[in-house]
Each structure stands twice: as structure tokens, then as C-alpha cells.
Amino acid sequence: MQTLGTYSIITDDIKQGGPYMSLLQFDDDVMPFSFSDVLILRYLLGSVNAAQTIEDFNTINTPSEMNWSFYSHTKKFVKRFLKEPYRLQDKIWLQNLANEKDIKIISKLKELDRTLKNT
């Protein structure tokens, strides 16, 4: 896969062998994001609240007929960026973003989880 000049890729193709997983497995400068990653990041940055984030996920997910669970995607986000990153640079990137923007990641993710459970 040739990705010269690309800093990130956003895709819904997150299966094994797809661009998202392939880029996570290689030591590459390209940072892959799923659409749910982008929605969660937008929420963490304070651009929207938890309810709007969930609504936006459903707006994308429902017509796509992928039948994804936002709960499982939030868990994948936590695993990738906080608990068990494929690449340490992804964890460091999120920590740097949180420090720069004064984001309380754990508190925000707990709020998102509570809102998700109440919908």
C-alpha cells in the first residue's frame, strides 16, 4: 500500500487486511481512523455533546446497514488509544492532544458511556 504524502486516512473498512487494520499493524506515519474514531475525537474536543455524537453515529450507521454497535466502537477506541495500542505513537498522540486541549479523556468517555446506556 503506497501512502506517501498522507497523514491520515478515514475509512469504514476496518476488517482484517483492510486499510485501517493494515496501517495499524505497520510502523508507518499514516494514522488510520474509522468514522466512529472521528466522531469520538470530535466529542472529546468539545465540538458536540455525547447525545449528538451518538445521534451522528446512528445517522451514518443505520443507512449503511453495517449494524455496528457504537458501544463496541467506543471500547475499540479505548483499547487502541489508551489501553492496548497497536502502536505506541497513537497513545502518545492522544495524550499530547489531551494535554494541549486540556481534555479529561476518562471523564469524557465515562460521560459518553453513561449517555449511550441511557439511549
N, C-alpha and C positions, 0 to 999 in steps of 0.2 A: 504494500500500500504506500503510495507516494503522497506525502503531505507537506512538502516544502512550502514555507511561507504561511502556514496555517497555525494559528494559536489555539483554536478550539474547534470542536465540531459538536453540533446538536443533532441528535438522531433519536428515532423511536425504535431503531434496530439494535436491541440490546441482547440478542441471543448470542450464545457461544459462536465464535467465528465471525460475528458481525463487527462493524467498525467500532462500536462502543467497547466491547469486551477485548477486541484485538488491541486497541490503543491502551487500554488499562494494563495489559499484560507485557507491553514492551516499554523499554526505557526510551521514551520519546517526549519531546517538548509539547506535543499536542495534547490538550486536555479535553477528553470527551465528556459530553453532558447528555443526559436524556431530557425529554421535555419536563419530566417531573423534577429533575435536579434544578432546572432553571426556575420552575415555579417555587420551589423551596428556597432557593437563593434569593429570589425576588422578595419572598416573605421575610426571610432573615434580615434583609437590608431595610425592611420597613416600608417598602413601596405599597404593600397591600396587607390586609389583616388575614388572620387564619381562615375565617369563613370565606373570604374572597378567593384565597388560594385553593381551598377545597372545591369551590364552585368552578373555578377555572380549570382545575384538573378534570372534573366531570364534563365540562363543556368540550374538552378535547377528547377525553377517553370514550364517552358514550357513542358519538357518531363513528368513531374509528373501529368500533366493535372489537377492540383488543381485550376488553373486560379486565383491565388492570385494577388492582387494589391500591388505592393511594396509601393505605396503611403499610402495605408491604414495600412500597417505594420509599416511604419515609424511613423505614428500617434499613433499606439498602443504602440510602443516603448516609445514615448514621454509621453504618458499617464501613462504607467507602471513605468518608471524610473524617471520622472520629475514632472508631474502634479498631478496625482491621483493614486499613487501606492497602490496596494493591501496590500503590506507590506512595512512599512517604511524602513526596513532594505535594500530593493532593491534600494531605492532612496539614502540612505546613502552610499551603496556600490559603486554606480556610481559616487557620489560626491567625495568619497575618491579616486577612480581610477582617476578621472579628476584632482584632486589636486596633486596626486602623479606623474602623467604623464604630467602635465601642458596642459590639453586638454581644449580647449574653446568649450564646448559642443554645446551651442546655435549657435555659428558661424558655426561650422562644420555641424550641422543639417540643417541650412539655406542653406549652400552650396549644400548639398545633395538634398534638396528640389528644388533648382534652376536647378540643373543638371537634376533631374528627370522630371521637367516641360519642359525642352528643348529636351527631347528624344522622 
